Amino acid sequence: MRHAATRRTLAPYEEVQTLPHYLVGEALDGVLYVSSPPIARKQGMTPLLGRAPEGWWWTSEPRLLLGEDVLVPDLAGWMSGRPPTLPDGSFIDHVPDWICEVLTPATAKLDLTIKLPRYARAGIRNAWIINPVHRVVEVFRQDHERWVLLNTFVSEDRVRADPFGKAELVLAPFWTQV
């Protein structure tokens, strides 16, 4: 599904909550983006990553409230345990330490040109961008609200990368699910 963008009239979390459960709403800089659910669950990202490394908690498709913006990365992780949610229980307002976006033709433009810079402004330290079509994983670290490419992994590589340096992730099983 293509992203539909509209100017919002309600607070971000209120407008996002008005959407049917089968759609994902993200509100960035006063614009509501509506799309089909992220690919992480469909492509089996959780089995690829397995269990979170010791000292980490991660989840797929969290609804993050970052200032006035609502973003839904495919995956997000926090060091030192599970982050608190807002009182209504549907949003997390604690900035993650790591996010991961899995690019699709429908999401790539939004993920790369709008969401990634917003993640940097929010202070997220680490980002992974996975391109399943080209079988590439790019690992970034945020430096003064800009992303610095640290590593690129392809095809059958085994990934040991920030922020999970000691944990090894194997890419081959993921690519077979695409």
N, CA, C and O atoms as a DFTB+ gen file, in Angstrom:
712 C
 N C O
     1  1       0.836      -1.164       0.000
     2  2       0.000       0.000       0.000
     3  2       0.887       1.235       0.000
     4  3       1.889       1.276       0.713
     5  1       0.541       2.213      -0.767
     6  2       1.278       3.463      -0.774
     7  2       0.938       4.264       0.462
     8  3      -0.130       4.105       1.054
     9  1       1.854       5.120       0.837
    10  2       1.615       5.999       1.977
    11  2       0.698       7.121       1.544
    12  3       0.893       7.726       0.490
    13  1      -0.284       7.389       2.349
    14  2      -1.153       8.532       2.119
    15  2      -0.794       9.576       3.161
    16  3      -0.683       9.244       4.341
    17  1      -0.612      10.806       2.771
    18  2      -0.244      11.869       3.699
    19  2      -1.348      12.909       3.734
    20  3      -1.854      13.334       2.696
    21  1      -1.715      13.313       4.944
    22  2      -2.717      14.358       5.105
    23  2      -2.309      15.260       6.257
    24  3      -1.629      14.820       7.185
    25  1      -2.725      16.533       6.200
    26  2      -2.502      17.442       7.325
    27  2      -3.405      16.995       8.460
    28  3      -4.565      16.650       8.230
    29  1      -2.891      16.996       9.675
    30  2      -3.707      16.525      10.775
    31  2      -4.355      17.676      11.535
    32  3      -3.855      18.800      11.557
    33  1      -5.484      17.353      12.157
    34  2      -6.204      18.349      12.932
    35  2      -6.223      17.982      14.408
    36  3      -6.494      18.838      15.249
    37  1      -5.941      16.731      14.737
    38  2      -5.892      16.276      16.118
    39  2      -4.434      16.159      16.552
    40  3      -3.525      16.301      15.734
    41  1      -4.217      15.902      17.827
    42  2      -2.877      15.597      18.305
    43  2      -2.421      14.307      17.630
    44  3      -3.253      13.468      17.287
    45  1      -1.097      14.131      17.431
    46  2      -0.609      12.950      16.697
    47  2      -1.138      11.630      17.224
    48  3      -1.633      10.808      16.452
    49  1      -1.039      11.417      18.519
    50  2      -1.471      10.135      19.058
    51  2      -2.974       9.938      18.916
    52  3      -3.430       8.806      18.753
    53  1      -3.757      11.019      18.974
    54  2      -5.202      10.901      18.796
    55  2      -5.554      10.508      17.366
    56  3      -6.399       9.641      17.144
    57  1      -4.915      11.139      16.414
    58  2      -5.207      10.837      15.013
    59  2      -4.773       9.426      14.649
    60  3      -5.487       8.714      13.945
    61  1      -3.612       9.027      15.125
    62  2      -3.121       7.677      14.864
    63  2      -4.081       6.653      15.452
    64  3      -4.319       5.608      14.847
    65  1      -4.635       6.944      16.627
    66  2      -5.539       6.003      17.277
    67  2      -6.886       5.872      16.567
    68  3      -7.615       4.911      16.811
    69  1      -7.225       6.813      15.699
    70  2      -8.505       6.731      14.986
    71  2      -8.444       5.779      13.789
    72  3      -9.478       5.450      13.208
    73  1      -7.254       5.340      13.423
    74  2      -7.109       4.459      12.254
    75  2      -7.547       3.037      12.578
    76  3      -7.436       2.605      13.726
    77  1      -8.045       2.300      11.582
    78  2      -8.368       0.889      11.808
    79  2      -7.114       0.114      12.207
    80  3      -6.001       0.500      11.853
    81  1      -7.298      -0.967      12.937
    82  2      -6.176      -1.738      13.461
    83  2      -5.259      -2.312      12.383
    84  3      -4.092      -2.586      12.665
    85  1      -5.741      -2.499      11.177
    86  2      -4.937      -3.096      10.112
    87  2      -4.083      -2.075       9.361
    88  3      -3.372      -2.439       8.423
    89  1      -4.142      -0.809       9.758
    90  2      -3.303       0.228       9.153
    91  2      -2.323       0.777      10.180
    92  3      -2.581       0.754      11.384
    93  1      -1.205       1.268       9.686
    94  2      -0.201       1.878      10.548
    95  2      -0.204       3.369      10.289
    96  3      -0.118       3.810       9.143
    97  1      -0.303       4.145      11.356
    98  2      -0.264       5.593      11.228
    99  2       0.995       6.156      11.839
   100  3       1.394       5.777      12.940
   101  1       1.620       7.069      11.110
   102  2       2.795       7.776      11.601
   103  2       2.561       9.258      11.356
   104  3       2.114       9.649      10.277
   105  1       2.857      10.076      12.341
   106  2       2.647      11.513      12.236
   107  2       3.999      12.197      12.375
   108  3       4.656      12.098      13.411
   109  1       4.411      12.902      11.304
   110  2       5.719      13.554      11.298
   111  2       5.578      14.969      10.771
   112  3       5.061      15.192       9.676
   113  1       6.048      15.925      11.569
   114  2       6.040      17.325      11.157
   115  2       4.667      17.779      10.661
   116  3       4.566      18.473       9.649
   117  1       3.622      17.388      11.370
   118  2       2.280      17.828      11.020
   119  2       1.602      17.058       9.914
   120  3       0.512      17.439       9.488
   121  1       2.206      15.985       9.432
   122  2       1.632      15.193       8.346
   123  2       1.392      13.771       8.849
   124  3       2.259      13.169       9.482
   125  1       0.200      13.245       8.555
   126  2      -0.137      11.875       8.908
   127  2       0.157      10.974       7.717
   128  3      -0.336      11.218       6.615
   129  1       0.957       9.934       7.933
   130  2       1.276       8.946       6.906
   131  2       0.580       7.641       7.297
   132  3       0.714       7.171       8.427
   133  1      -0.146       7.076       6.373
   134  2      -0.878       5.841       6.628
   135  2      -0.363       4.780       5.665
   136  3      -0.234       5.028       4.467
   137  1      -0.071       3.600       6.195
   138  2       0.441       2.522       5.355
   139  2      -0.031       1.183       5.891
   140  3      -0.636       1.095       6.960
   141  1       0.262       0.140       5.121
   142  2       0.000      -1.210       5.603
   143  2       1.043      -1.536       6.662
   144  3       2.039      -0.822       6.779
   145  1       0.839      -2.601       7.437
   146  2       1.773      -2.910       8.529
   147  2       3.203      -3.079       8.040
   148  3       3.435      -3.491       6.903
   149  1       4.174      -2.755       8.916
   150  2       5.586      -2.916       8.555
   151  2       5.921      -4.344       8.190
   152  3       5.213      -5.283       8.554
   153  1       7.002      -4.488       7.470
   154  2       7.399      -5.787       6.937
   155  2       8.074      -6.689       7.969
   156  3       8.198      -7.892       7.738
   157  1       8.507      -6.144       9.087
   158  2       9.300      -6.929      10.039
   159  2       8.620      -8.240      10.408
   160  3       9.254      -9.295      10.354
   161  1       7.367      -8.198      10.776
   162  2       6.666      -9.404      11.181
   163  2       6.506     -10.345      10.003
   164  3       6.692     -11.554      10.142
   165  1       6.160      -9.796       8.835
   166  2       5.929     -10.617       7.652
   167  2       7.198     -11.324       7.202
   168  3       7.138     -12.462       6.737
   169  1       8.326     -10.678       7.330
   170  2       9.580     -11.245       6.831
   171  2      10.340     -12.023       7.890
   172  3      11.441     -12.508       7.625
   173  1       9.781     -12.150       9.070
   174  2      10.442     -12.969      10.076
   175  2      11.664     -12.326      10.683
   176  3      12.655     -13.010      10.938
   177  1      11.623     -11.019      10.923
   178  2      12.786     -10.345      11.511
   179  2      13.099     -10.865      12.897
   180  3      14.272     -10.993      13.248
   181  1      12.100     -11.164      13.689
   182  2      12.370     -11.620      15.041
   183  2      13.162     -12.923      15.033
   184  3      14.113     -13.041      15.805
   185  1      12.811     -13.934      14.180
   186  2      13.657     -15.121      14.133
   187  2      15.078     -14.813      13.655
   188  3      16.030     -15.442      14.118
   189  1      15.235     -13.862      12.741
   190  2      16.577     -13.501      12.277
   191  2      17.403     -13.000      13.445
   192  3      18.548     -13.415      13.628
   193  1      16.834     -12.125      14.220
   194  2      17.576     -11.528      15.324
   195  2      17.592     -12.416      16.553
   196  3      18.455     -12.270      17.418
   197  1      16.643     -13.332      16.633
   198  2      16.596     -14.206      17.791
   199  2      16.256     -13.431      19.045
   200  3      15.494     -12.464      19.016
   201  1      16.821     -13.862      20.119
   202  2      16.584     -13.181      21.389
   203  2      17.488     -11.967      21.487
   204  3      18.590     -11.945      20.939
   205  1      17.012     -10.979      22.182
   206  2      17.809      -9.772      22.379
   207  2      19.067     -10.131      23.166
   208  3      19.013     -10.950      24.083
   209  1      20.199      -9.519      22.809
   210  2      21.417      -9.761      23.580
   211  2      21.223      -9.367      25.043
   212  3      20.341      -8.571      25.367
   213  1      22.038      -9.919      25.907
   214  2      21.934      -9.616      27.329
   215  2      21.993      -8.109      27.564
   216  3      22.850      -7.414      27.017
   217  1      21.082      -7.625      28.374
   218  2      21.032      -6.200      28.683
   219  2      20.171      -5.397      27.730
   220  3      20.037      -4.185      27.895
   221  1      19.579      -6.052      26.727
   222  2      18.744      -5.369      25.739
   223  2      17.321      -5.883      25.796
   224  3      17.067      -7.020      26.192
   225  1      16.395      -5.022      25.390
   226  2      15.003      -5.406      25.166
   227  2      14.629      -4.832      23.814
   228  3      14.875      -3.653      23.562
   229  1      14.043      -5.630      22.942
   230  2      13.607      -5.090      21.658
   231  2      12.231      -5.626      21.291
   232  3      11.766      -6.642      21.807
   233  1      11.613      -4.905      20.389
   234  2      10.270      -5.268      19.957
   235  2      10.062      -4.821      18.516
   236  3      10.730      -3.907      18.034
   237  1       9.139      -5.471      17.846
   238  2       8.815      -5.065      16.482
   239  2       7.637      -4.100      16.501
   240  3       6.721      -4.215      17.315
   241  1       7.694      -3.161      15.592
   242  2       6.608      -2.222      15.317
   243  2       6.108      -1.432      16.523
   244  3       4.897      -1.289      16.692
   245  1       7.010      -0.911      17.371
   246  2       6.527      -0.105      18.489
   247  2       6.029       1.250      17.990
   248  3       6.558       1.795      17.021
   249  1       5.033       1.778      18.644
   250  2       4.563       3.127      18.311
   251  2       5.289       4.090      19.241
   252  3       5.000       4.173      20.435
   253  1       6.243       4.816      18.658
   254  2       7.062       5.745      19.428
   255  2       6.469       7.145      19.367
   256  3       6.120       7.631      18.291
   257  1       6.357       7.781      20.504
   258  2       5.949       9.176      20.565
   259  2       7.213       9.978      20.839
   260  3       7.735       9.978      21.954
   261  1       7.700      10.664      19.799
   262  2       8.929      11.459      19.889
   263  2       8.543      12.923      19.737
   264  3       8.391      13.423      18.623
   265  1       8.387      13.601      20.861
   266  2       7.885      14.971      20.813
   267  2       6.457      14.946      20.321
   268  3       5.605      14.290      20.919
   269  1       6.184      15.649      19.242
   270  2       4.850      15.675      18.634
   271  2       4.681      14.616      17.546
   272  3       3.594      14.473      16.987
   273  1       5.732      13.882      17.246
   274  2       5.704      12.912      16.154
   275  2       5.442      11.504      16.662
   276  3       5.854      11.139      17.763
   277  1       4.750      10.719      15.845
   278  2       4.532       9.301      16.107
   279  2       5.226       8.539      14.983
   280  3       4.908       8.733      13.809
   281  1       6.174       7.672      15.341
   282  2       6.898       6.869      14.358
   283  2       6.781       5.396      14.724
   284  3       6.690       5.038      15.898
   285  1       6.785       4.551      13.698
   286  2       6.697       3.107      13.898
   287  2       7.841       2.443      13.133
   288  3       7.683       2.096      11.962
   289  1       8.987       2.263      13.784
   290  2      10.070       1.534      13.106
   291  2       9.720       0.052      13.039
   292  3       8.887      -0.429      13.807
   293  1      10.355      -0.669      12.120
   294  2      10.113      -2.098      12.032
   295  2      10.569      -2.801      13.308
   296  3       9.909      -3.727      13.781
   297  1      11.691      -2.363      13.862
   298  2      12.194      -2.881      15.135
   299  2      12.812      -1.732      15.917
   300  3      13.293      -0.759      15.337
   301  1      12.793      -1.855      17.231
   302  2      13.469      -0.883      18.089
   303  2      13.989      -1.618      19.311
   304  3      13.400      -2.603      19.755
   305  1      15.103      -1.129      19.851
   306  2      15.702      -1.767      21.016
   307  2      16.169      -0.758      22.037
   308  3      16.581       0.353      21.705
   309  1      16.095      -1.174      23.299
   310  2      16.519      -0.346      24.417
   311  2      17.494      -1.124      25.277
   312  3      17.280      -2.305      25.553
   313  1      18.564      -0.470      25.701
   314  2      19.464      -1.069      26.671
   315  2      18.798      -0.939      28.036
   316  3      17.978      -0.048      28.253
   317  1      19.146      -1.807      28.926
   318  2      18.661      -1.729      30.310
   319  2      17.174      -1.964      30.441
   320  3      16.520      -1.319      31.261
   321  1      16.634      -2.854      29.669
   322  2      15.274      -3.286      29.899
   323  2      14.194      -2.561      29.133
   324  3      14.452      -1.656      28.339
   325  1      12.987      -2.987      29.396
   326  2      11.795      -2.516      28.690
   327  2      11.489      -1.059      29.052
   328  3      11.520      -0.686      30.224
   329  1      11.192      -0.234      28.030
   330  2      10.869       1.164      28.298
   331  2       9.433       1.313      28.790
   332  3       8.587       0.457      28.532
   333  1       9.168       2.405      29.499
   334  2       7.789       2.636      29.934
   335  2       6.926       3.082      28.759
   336  3       7.424       3.656      27.790
   337  1       5.637       2.814      28.857
   338  2       4.686       3.307      27.869
   339  2       3.926       4.474      28.468
   340  3       3.928       4.677      29.682
   341  1       3.285       5.230      27.611
   342  2       2.450       6.322      28.094
   343  2       1.245       5.741      28.832
   344  3       0.946       4.556      28.685
   345  1       0.550       6.561      29.623
   346  2      -0.549       6.040      30.439
   347  2      -1.591       5.224      29.690
   348  3      -2.134       4.271      30.248
   349  1      -1.888       5.574      28.431
   350  2      -2.901       4.791      27.710
   351  2      -2.350       3.448      27.238
   352  3      -3.101       2.622      26.720
   353  1      -1.049       3.222      27.412
   354  2      -0.443       1.940      27.103
   355  2      -0.142       1.672      25.646
   356  3       0.380       0.605      25.323
   357  1      -0.447       2.591      24.758
   358  2      -0.291       2.295      23.344
   359  2       0.929       2.947      22.706
   360  3       1.258       2.626      21.564
   361  1       1.602       3.840      23.395
   362  2       2.765       4.533      22.849
   363  2       3.942       4.415      23.809
   364  3       3.764       4.320      25.023
   365  1       5.123       4.421      23.254
   366  2       6.348       4.449      24.051
   367  2       6.959       5.823      23.848
   368  3       7.194       6.242      22.715
   369  1       7.215       6.520      24.939
   370  2       7.778       7.860      24.822
   371  2       9.243       7.915      25.236
   372  3       9.803       9.000      25.396
   373  1       9.860       6.765      25.408
   374  2      11.277       6.674      25.758
   375  2      12.066       6.392      24.478
   376  3      11.813       5.394      23.803
   377  1      12.995       7.242      24.150
   378  2      13.761       7.124      22.903
   379  2      14.554       5.814      22.891
   380  3      15.302       5.543      23.830
   381  1      14.402       4.999      21.841
   382  2      15.177       3.760      21.774
   383  2      16.658       4.041      21.530
   384  3      17.042       5.123      21.084
   385  1      17.474       3.038      21.834
   386  2      18.910       3.137      21.582
   387  2      19.255       2.668      20.174
   388  3      20.330       2.968      19.655
   389  1      18.330       1.927      19.558
   390  2      18.560       1.335      18.227
   391  2      17.230       1.179      17.512
   392  3      16.227       0.810      18.123
   393  1      17.225       1.459      16.218
   394  2      16.060       1.167      15.380
   395  2      16.531       0.416      14.145
   396  3      17.699       0.476      13.762
   397  1      15.599      -0.287      13.539
   398  2      15.872      -1.007      12.301
   399  2      14.682      -0.809      11.378
   400  3      13.534      -0.998      11.780
   401  1      14.961      -0.429      10.142
   402  2      13.922      -0.304       9.119
   403  2      14.237      -1.286       7.997
   404  3      15.377      -1.381       7.542
   405  1      13.211      -2.017       7.554
   406  2      13.330      -2.935       6.432
   407  2      12.666      -2.252       5.243
   408  3      11.461      -1.998       5.264
   409  1      13.443      -1.955       4.212
   410  2      12.935      -1.200       3.079
   411  2      12.055      -2.050       2.168
   412  3      12.340      -3.217       1.900
   413  1      10.984      -1.429       1.706
   414  2      10.132      -2.010       0.679
   415  2       9.899      -0.908      -0.347
   416  3      10.138       0.262      -0.049
   417  1       9.442      -1.249      -1.536
   418  2       9.138      -0.191      -2.505
   419  2       8.134       0.827      -1.951
   420  3       8.198       2.010      -2.285
   421  1       7.217       0.369      -1.115
   422  2       6.201       1.272      -0.571
   423  2       6.713       2.144       0.563
   424  3       6.169       3.222       0.800
   425  1       7.770       1.691       1.285
   426  2       8.217       2.426       2.471
   427  2       9.575       3.093       2.347
   428  3       9.905       3.946       3.171
   429  1      10.364       2.743       1.360
   430  2      11.754       3.207       1.289
   431  2      11.887       4.727       1.332
   432  3      12.716       5.256       2.073
   433  1      11.092       5.419       0.556
   434  2      11.200       6.884       0.511
   435  2      10.914       7.494       1.876
   436  3      11.677       8.340       2.342
   437  1       9.835       7.084       2.521
   438  2       9.497       7.601       3.842
   439  2      10.568       7.219       4.866
   440  3      11.000       8.060       5.654
   441  1      10.996       5.957       4.857
   442  2      11.994       5.490       5.821
   443  2      13.303       6.257       5.715
   444  3      13.876       6.659       6.727
   445  1      13.779       6.461       4.486
   446  2      15.095       7.063       4.291
   447  2      15.105       8.585       4.337
   448  3      16.040       9.176       4.877
   449  1      14.088       9.228       3.786
   450  2      14.151      10.692       3.663
   451  2      13.443      11.443       4.776
   452  3      13.760      12.606       5.030
   453  1      12.492      10.806       5.444
   454  2      11.748      11.515       6.487
   455  2      11.998      10.907       7.867
   456  3      12.325      11.624       8.813
   457  1      11.844       9.590       7.981
   458  2      11.968       8.975       9.292
   459  2      13.410       8.927       9.794
   460  3      13.663       9.247      10.955
   461  1      14.347       8.541       8.955
   462  2      15.734       8.412       9.409
   463  2      16.284       9.729       9.971
   464  3      16.882       9.716      11.046
   465  1      16.105      10.864       9.284
   466  2      16.558      12.127       9.892
   467  2      15.835      12.440      11.207
   468  3      16.436      13.011      12.117
   469  1      14.564      12.075      11.315
   470  2      13.815      12.334      12.550
   471  2      14.339      11.482      13.693
   472  3      14.400      11.941      14.834
   473  1      14.716      10.249      13.396
   474  2      15.319       9.403      14.419
   475  2      16.608      10.042      14.945
   476  3      16.861      10.024      16.150
   477  1      17.409      10.597      14.058
   478  2      18.654      11.241      14.479
   479  2      18.362      12.448      15.371
   480  3      19.015      12.632      16.398
   481  1      17.388      13.268      14.983
   482  2      17.034      14.445      15.801
   483  2      16.522      14.033      17.177
   484  3      16.683      14.773      18.147
   485  1      15.911      12.865      17.265
   486  2      15.391      12.384      18.550
   487  2      16.495      11.863      19.462
   488  3      16.265      11.639      20.650
   489  1      17.688      11.669      18.915
   490  2      18.797      11.194      19.723
   491  2      19.011       9.694      19.696
   492  3      19.766       9.165      20.511
   493  1      18.357       8.995      18.771
   494  2      18.587       7.559      18.643
   495  2      20.018       7.364      18.150
   496  3      20.423       7.967      17.156
   497  1      20.773       6.532      18.837
   498  2      22.214       6.410      18.579
   499  2      22.573       5.468      17.438
   500  3      23.587       5.670      16.769
   501  1      21.765       4.450      17.207
   502  2      22.119       3.423      16.223
   503  2      20.934       3.100      15.334
   504  3      19.789       3.068      15.786
   505  1      21.228       2.858      14.042
   506  2      20.178       2.500      13.087
   507  2      20.705       1.454      12.115
   508  3      21.854       1.507      11.679
   509  1      19.855       0.522      11.795
   510  2      20.138      -0.446      10.748
   511  2      19.098      -0.259       9.665
   512  3      17.911      -0.092       9.945
   513  1      19.557      -0.290       8.428
   514  2      18.660      -0.259       7.276
   515  2      18.880      -1.573       6.534
   516  3      19.999      -1.892       6.132
   517  1      17.803      -2.326       6.358
   518  2      17.889      -3.610       5.662
   519  2      17.163      -3.491       4.333
   520  3      15.991      -3.120       4.274
   521  1      17.891      -3.816       3.265
   522  2      17.313      -3.806       1.924
   523  2      17.241      -5.256       1.449
   524  3      18.237      -5.795       0.966
   525  1      16.072      -5.896       1.581
   526  2      15.969      -7.310       1.221
   527  2      16.098      -7.581      -0.268
   528  3      16.517      -8.672      -0.655
   529  1      15.754      -6.631      -1.104
   530  2      15.863      -6.828      -2.545
   531  2      17.328      -7.004      -2.945
   532  3      17.660      -7.879      -3.745
   533  1      18.195      -6.170      -2.384
   534  2      19.620      -6.227      -2.714
   535  2      20.431      -7.026      -1.698
   536  3      21.646      -7.163      -1.836
   537  1      19.757      -7.550      -0.684
   538  2      20.398      -8.351       0.361
   539  2      21.542      -7.593       1.022
   540  3      22.677      -8.065       1.089
   541  1      21.205      -6.410       1.503
   542  2      22.198      -5.525       2.124
   543  2      21.690      -5.058       3.477
   544  3      20.517      -4.715       3.628
   545  1      22.589      -5.046       4.466
   546  2      22.311      -4.454       5.772
   547  2      23.338      -3.344       5.974
   548  3      24.545      -3.577       5.909
   549  1      22.838      -2.133       6.221
   550  2      23.718      -0.998       6.506
   551  2      23.574      -0.638       7.977
   552  3      22.466      -0.551       8.506
   553  1      24.711      -0.432       8.623
   554  2      24.755      -0.132      10.049
   555  2      25.254       1.296      10.225
   556  3      26.332       1.652       9.749
   557  1      24.456       2.111      10.916
   558  2      24.764       3.526      11.100
   559  2      24.866       3.869      12.580
   560  3      24.242       3.235      13.430
   561  1      25.665       4.881      12.861
   562  2      25.717       5.491      14.193
   563  2      25.429       6.968      14.025
   564  3      25.912       7.600      13.085
   565  1      24.643       7.517      14.936
   566  2      24.286       8.935      14.885
   567  2      25.400       9.778      15.496
   568  3      25.925       9.461      16.563
   569  1      25.748      10.848      14.803
   570  2      26.774      11.771      15.280
   571  2      26.303      13.193      14.988
   572  3      26.271      13.612      13.831
   573  1      25.941      13.929      16.021
   574  2      25.464      15.305      15.874
   575  2      24.294      15.392      14.889
   576  3      24.297      16.207      13.967
   577  1      23.291      14.529      15.109
   578  2      22.072      14.482      14.318
   579  2      22.285      14.107      12.851
   580  3      21.452      14.417      11.999
   581  1      23.391      13.445      12.564
   582  2      23.674      12.928      11.223
   583  2      24.057      11.465      11.365
   584  3      24.629      11.049      12.373
   585  1      23.733      10.697      10.342
   586  2      24.060       9.281      10.365
   587  2      25.392       9.022       9.680
   588  3      25.640       9.504       8.574
   589  1      26.244       8.258      10.348
   590  2      27.543       7.857       9.811
   591  2      27.478       6.358       9.538
   592  3      27.172       5.566      10.430
   593  1      27.773       5.974       8.280
   594  2      27.771       4.565       7.909
   595  2      28.999       3.885       8.506
   596  3      30.132       4.282       8.234
   597  1      28.763       2.850       9.329
   598  2      29.861       2.118       9.965
   599  2      30.233       0.851       9.214
   600  3      31.413       0.552       9.034
   601  1      29.214       0.100       8.771
   602  2      29.439      -1.190       8.119
   603  2      28.341      -1.464       7.109
   604  3      27.220      -0.968       7.222
   605  1      28.693      -2.265       6.122
   606  2      27.716      -2.782       5.172
   607  2      27.935      -4.284       5.078
   608  3      29.055      -4.753       4.879
   609  1      26.842      -5.031       5.225
   610  2      26.906      -6.481       5.151
   611  2      26.023      -6.931       3.993
   612  3      24.976      -6.339       3.729
   613  1      26.462      -7.991       3.300
   614  2      25.711      -8.455       2.135
   615  2      25.500      -9.963       2.182
   616  3      26.238     -10.703       2.833
   617  1      24.485     -10.378       1.481
   618  2      24.157     -11.777       1.206
   619  2      24.312     -12.695       2.399
   620  3      23.484     -12.686       3.309
   621  1      25.380     -13.495       2.397
   622  2      25.548     -14.549       3.398
   623  2      26.428     -14.136       4.572
   624  3      26.791     -14.977       5.395
   625  1      26.773     -12.863       4.661
   626  2      27.629     -12.409       5.765
   627  2      27.006     -12.736       7.124
   628  3      25.791     -12.863       7.275
   629  1      27.893     -12.864       8.087
   630  2      27.469     -12.947       9.487
   631  2      27.703     -11.554      10.056
   632  3      28.765     -10.961       9.872
   633  1      26.708     -11.054      10.738
   634  2      26.743      -9.678      11.200
   635  2      27.142      -9.618      12.669
   636  3      26.513     -10.233      13.530
   637  1      28.195      -8.867      12.930
   638  2      28.577      -8.460      14.283
   639  2      28.767      -6.963      14.181
   640  3      29.755      -6.488      13.621
   641  1      27.817      -6.223      14.725
   642  2      27.829      -4.781      14.495
   643  2      27.210      -4.030      15.663
   644  3      26.468      -4.589      16.471
   645  1      27.538      -2.752      15.725
   646  2      26.953      -1.869      16.738
   647  2      25.450      -1.840      16.589
   648  3      24.953      -1.846      15.463
   649  1      24.740      -1.811      17.631
   650  2      25.206      -1.758      19.013
   651  2      25.327      -3.123      19.669
   652  3      25.475      -3.205      20.888
   653  1      25.268      -4.213      18.878
   654  2      25.292      -5.572      19.432
   655  2      26.601      -6.270      19.092
   656  3      26.582      -7.435      18.693
   657  1      27.716      -5.605      19.235
   658  2      29.014      -6.076      18.783
   659  2      29.348      -7.525      19.016
   660  3      29.949      -8.152      18.143
   661  1      28.989      -8.090      20.154
   662  2      29.361      -9.466      20.461
   663  2      28.364     -10.485      19.938
   664  3      28.716     -11.649      19.745
   665  1      27.144     -10.075      19.709
   666  2      26.123     -10.999      19.203
   667  2      26.287     -11.162      17.699
   668  3      26.484     -10.184      16.977
   669  1      26.205     -12.398      17.235
   670  2      26.340     -12.667      15.808
   671  2      24.975     -12.991      15.211
   672  3      24.235     -13.829      15.727
   673  1      24.665     -12.318      14.130
   674  2      23.411     -12.543      13.418
   675  2      23.733     -13.109      12.046
   676  3      24.645     -12.629      11.373
   677  1      22.999     -14.118      11.632
   678  2      23.228     -14.757      10.344
   679  2      22.150     -14.282       9.372
   680  3      20.959     -14.396       9.662
   681  1      22.560     -13.751       8.228
   682  2      21.625     -13.167       7.275
   683  2      20.941     -14.183       6.366
   684  3      19.805     -13.959       5.946
   685  1      21.604     -15.292       6.054
   686  2      21.075     -16.243       5.064
   687  2      19.624     -16.656       5.315
   688  3      18.844     -16.671       4.363
   689  1      19.215     -16.993       6.551
   690  2      17.815     -17.394       6.746
   691  2      16.833     -16.273       6.424
   692  3      15.726     -16.540       5.956
   693  1      17.212     -15.055       6.663
   694  2      16.320     -13.931       6.385
   695  2      16.078     -13.787       4.889
   696  3      14.937     -13.612       4.462
   697  1      17.133     -13.859       4.091
   698  2      16.995     -13.645       2.657
   699  2      16.097     -14.707       2.014
   700  3      15.416     -14.408       1.033
   701  1      16.077     -15.911       2.528
   702  2      15.236     -16.952       1.939
   703  2      13.756     -16.710       2.177
   704  3      12.917     -17.308       1.503
   705  1      13.420     -15.836       3.131
   706  2      12.018     -15.536       3.417
   707  2      11.486     -14.380       2.563
   708  3      10.284     -14.112       2.564
   709  1      12.363     -13.704       1.843
   710  2      11.950     -12.535       1.054
   711  2      11.295     -12.990      -0.230
   712  3      10.875     -12.160      -1.036
